[in-house]
Amino acid sequence: MLRVLGGLVVVVISFAATLLFFSYLDGTKAPVTTAPSAESKPQAPSSKPPAEQIKPPTASTGTNLISPSEDFSHANWKLERASIIADAEIAPDGKKTADKLVESQENGVHQISTTVLGIRANSTYTVSIFVKPAARDGMLFEILDTRAGKYGTARFNLREAAPPVKAGDILDVGMEKASNGWIRCWATMPFATDKALLNFAMVGPTSQVYTGDGKSDLMIWGAQLENASRPGDYQAAAR
């Protein structure tokens, strides 16, 4: 009895092994299912945005690199075919500290300029200044690296509602109304070097190049250069 059963077991096992062998030959072997590993389990989406979507902050650093920012009679400011009358007008902060920029009778560009050190090369900065129209009602920004690099201009019409006009490497421009008829003009541009030249020119009847009358003027106050893509709060900088 045991001998017969033992033989039967051997026959069954042998038959099963034969079927398994032929299943490998014709590719009909049933797939083997295993439990998913930790790596194959679906992961919860991350709340952190992709690196390409992370943008640098646009807020101002709070540092005004122009010094002095209100005293345009200081030696750090250079006049070309123009003169300054200090403390000639009430500034946006209510104090009589705004200056009058007066054109000469010469032909050419009538402007005031300053050189700014401490620029971070290959960074974006915003230049701004408060302007109040008088006999002249237009201003032109000329912004550039002191060595070969970036260059741009921005033209502002202070009396009309026309938007400012930018050219060159200027990225953005704007005008913001302030108190007592003042307007804050601003322009944003990247710099390629660590030293910038800022020119603020009066605009005549047709362009910034004209023959002055020796008396026409424009009010200016509160110049600022900051490491930002838009103007932040004005920060006075004394010398």
C-alpha positions, 0 to 999 in steps of 0.5 A: 500500500505504501509502496503504491502510494509512494510510486503515485507521488513520484509519478505526480511530482514527475508529471508536474515537473515535466509541465513546468519544464515545457511551460518555460519552453513555450513562454506560458509560465505564469507571472510571479507576483511580488510585493511592491518595493519602497522605491516603486511605491507612488510618492506624494507630490512635493510642495516645493516648486521646481527650481526653474520656477523659483525667482529671486526676490524683487524687493529693495535691499533698502540701501541707496547707493547714491550719495548724497541723494538730495544735495545736488550742489555737492562735488559728487554731482557734475553739471553740464550746461546747467546750474543748481539753485539749492533748497529752492522748493518744498520737497515731497517730505514737506521740507524746503530741500528740493533743488532747481536745475537751471539750463544754460544758454549753450547748445547741447545736453543740459544735465546733472550726473553722478558716478556710483561705485559698489554695483554688483556686476551682472545684477539688476538695479532701479534708478529713481528721482523725484521731479517736478515740472517747471519751465521744462517738463521733460526728463531723460535718464541715461544709464550706463556702465562706465566701461563697456557694458550695458546702456539704456535711456528712459524719457519722461513727459511730466505734464502729459499722461503719455507713458515713459519711453525706454530704449537700449538695455532698460528693462522697465520704466514707470512714473509715480505721483507724489505730494505737491505736484512731484513725480517719482520717475524710475527705470530698471536696468542690469549692469555688467560691471561694478561702476555706473554712470547716471545722467539726468537731462532736461528735455527741450521742445523736441529733444534733450539736445537744444539751445537753452535760454539760461533760465528755464528750470526743473525741480529735482529731489531724492535720487536713488539707486537700489538693487531691485527690479522696482523702486522701493521706499526712498532712503535719504543718503547724506555725504 
